[in-house]
Amino acid sequence: MAIPLFLIILGFIVVLAPHYIFPVCAYYDKFIETKGGGLVPMACTYTARAETVVGLGIVLIGLMLLLAKELETRIFLSVLAAAKGLTVVAVPEVIGYCKSPMMPCVSGTVPALRVGGVAIFVLGLVSLFMQLKVKKAREVA
């Protein structure tokens, strides 16, 4: 019961962190200026958008895990939660973020997402092992 609630909370933190808790560079009016004088968002802006989608997926997984009755469904959702945790960690590395250590995304957003992603991964694994323990107990009985 507690693991799905923690997943829901961490999912919302993943959604909110790049926008409100540890905002990315665009929220500090930091953009890349093109040769034509236009302004383009930095890579961390796209990372924040992607993490919003991933975080909402984690919230949904937590809700489904909370409501799921079938053991096989709970096992699948636990694996999915662990995979989403790894996705949270991987998104900044794949999409990118600023390289300067002076940028707010480097000092706040990305480390927060890494910690949150690892926590989600661990919760997914703990849930998986708990579900497998229940499955084994049912098979023995």
C-alpha positions as CSV (number, residue, x, y, z in Angstrom):
1,M,0.0,0.0,0.0
2,A,2.8,2.4,0.8
3,I,4.9,1.8,-2.3
4,P,2.2,2.9,-4.8
5,L,1.7,6.1,-2.7
6,F,5.4,6.8,-2.8
7,L,5.4,6.2,-6.5
8,I,2.6,8.6,-7.0
9,I,4.3,11.3,-4.9
10,L,7.7,10.7,-6.7
11,G,5.9,10.8,-10.1
12,F,4.5,14.2,-9.2
13,I,7.9,15.4,-8.0
14,V,9.4,14.3,-11.4
15,V,6.7,16.3,-13.1
16,L,7.2,19.4,-11.0
17,A,10.9,19.4,-10.4
18,P,12.1,20.8,-13.8
19,H,9.4,23.4,-13.8
20,Y,8.9,24.6,-10.2
21,I,11.1,22.9,-7.6
22,F,14.5,23.1,-9.5
23,P,13.5,25.0,-12.7
24,V,15.5,24.6,-15.9
25,C,17.3,27.4,-17.6
26,A,14.4,28.7,-19.6
27,Y,12.7,29.8,-16.4
28,Y,15.7,32.0,-15.7
29,D,15.4,33.6,-19.2
30,K,18.5,31.7,-20.5
31,F,18.3,30.9,-24.2
32,I,20.6,30.2,-27.1
33,E,20.9,33.1,-29.5
34,T,21.0,32.1,-33.2
35,K,23.0,33.9,-35.9
36,G,19.8,35.5,-37.0
37,G,19.1,37.0,-33.6
38,G,16.4,34.5,-32.6
39,L,16.2,32.8,-29.3
40,V,16.0,29.0,-29.0
41,P,15.5,27.0,-25.8
42,M,18.4,25.1,-24.4
43,A,18.4,21.3,-24.3
44,C,17.4,21.2,-20.7
45,T,14.0,22.7,-21.7
46,Y,13.3,19.6,-23.9
47,T,14.5,17.4,-21.0
48,A,12.0,19.1,-18.7
49,R,9.1,18.5,-21.2
50,A,10.1,14.8,-21.6
51,E,10.3,14.3,-17.8
52,T,6.8,15.7,-17.5
53,V,5.5,12.9,-19.6
54,V,7.6,10.2,-17.8
55,G,6.5,11.6,-14.4
56,L,2.8,11.4,-15.4
57,G,3.4,7.8,-16.5
58,I,4.9,7.0,-13.0
59,V,1.8,8.6,-11.4
60,L,-0.4,6.4,-13.5
61,I,1.6,3.3,-12.7
62,G,1.3,4.1,-9.0
63,L,-2.4,4.5,-9.2
64,M,-2.8,1.3,-11.2
65,L,-0.6,-0.5,-8.6
66,L,-2.8,0.8,-5.9
67,L,-5.9,-0.5,-7.5
68,A,-4.7,-3.7,-9.1
69,K,-6.1,-6.9,-7.8
70,E,-4.4,-9.6,-9.9
71,L,-0.9,-10.6,-8.8
72,E,0.4,-10.9,-12.4
73,T,-0.7,-7.3,-13.0
74,R,1.1,-6.1,-9.9
75,I,4.2,-7.9,-11.0
76,F,4.1,-6.3,-14.4
77,L,3.4,-2.8,-12.9
78,S,6.4,-3.2,-10.5
79,V,8.7,-4.0,-13.4
80,L,7.3,-1.1,-15.3
81,A,7.9,1.2,-12.3
82,A,11.5,0.1,-12.1
83,A,11.9,0.7,-15.8
84,K,10.4,4.2,-15.5
85,G,12.9,5.0,-12.8
86,L,15.7,4.2,-15.1
87,T,14.0,6.3,-17.8
88,V,14.0,9.3,-15.4
89,V,17.7,9.0,-15.0
90,A,18.4,8.4,-18.7
91,V,16.3,11.2,-20.2
92,P,18.7,14.1,-19.3
93,E,21.6,12.0,-20.7
94,V,19.8,11.2,-24.0
95,I,18.0,14.5,-24.7
96,G,20.7,16.6,-23.0
97,Y,21.2,19.5,-20.7
98,C,23.5,22.5,-20.3
99,K,27.2,21.7,-20.0
100,S,28.2,24.8,-17.9
101,P,28.2,24.0,-14.2
102,M,26.9,27.5,-13.6
103,M,23.6,26.7,-15.2
104,P,20.6,26.0,-12.9
105,C,19.8,22.7,-14.6
106,V,23.2,21.3,-13.9
107,S,23.3,22.2,-10.3
108,G,19.6,21.5,-9.4
109,T,17.4,19.9,-12.0
110,V,19.5,17.0,-13.2
111,P,20.8,15.9,-9.8
112,A,17.2,16.0,-8.4
113,L,15.9,13.9,-11.3
114,R,18.7,11.4,-10.8
115,V,17.9,11.0,-7.1
116,G,14.2,10.7,-7.9
117,G,14.8,8.2,-10.7
118,V,16.9,6.0,-8.5
119,A,14.3,6.1,-5.7
120,I,11.6,5.1,-8.2
121,F,13.8,2.3,-9.6
122,V,14.4,0.9,-6.0
123,L,10.7,1.2,-5.1
124,G,9.8,-0.7,-8.3
125,L,12.3,-3.5,-7.4
126,V,11.1,-3.7,-3.8
127,S,7.5,-4.0,-5.1
128,L,8.6,-6.6,-7.5
129,F,10.3,-8.7,-4.9
130,M,7.3,-8.4,-2.6
131,Q,5.0,-9.6,-5.3
132,L,7.2,-12.5,-6.2
133,K,7.3,-13.5,-2.6
134,V,3.5,-13.5,-2.5
135,K,3.5,-15.6,-5.7
136,K,5.9,-18.1,-4.3
137,A,3.9,-18.4,-1.1
138,R,0.8,-19.1,-3.1
139,E,2.5,-21.8,-5.1
140,V,3.7,-23.5,-1.9
141,A,0.3,-23.4,-0.2
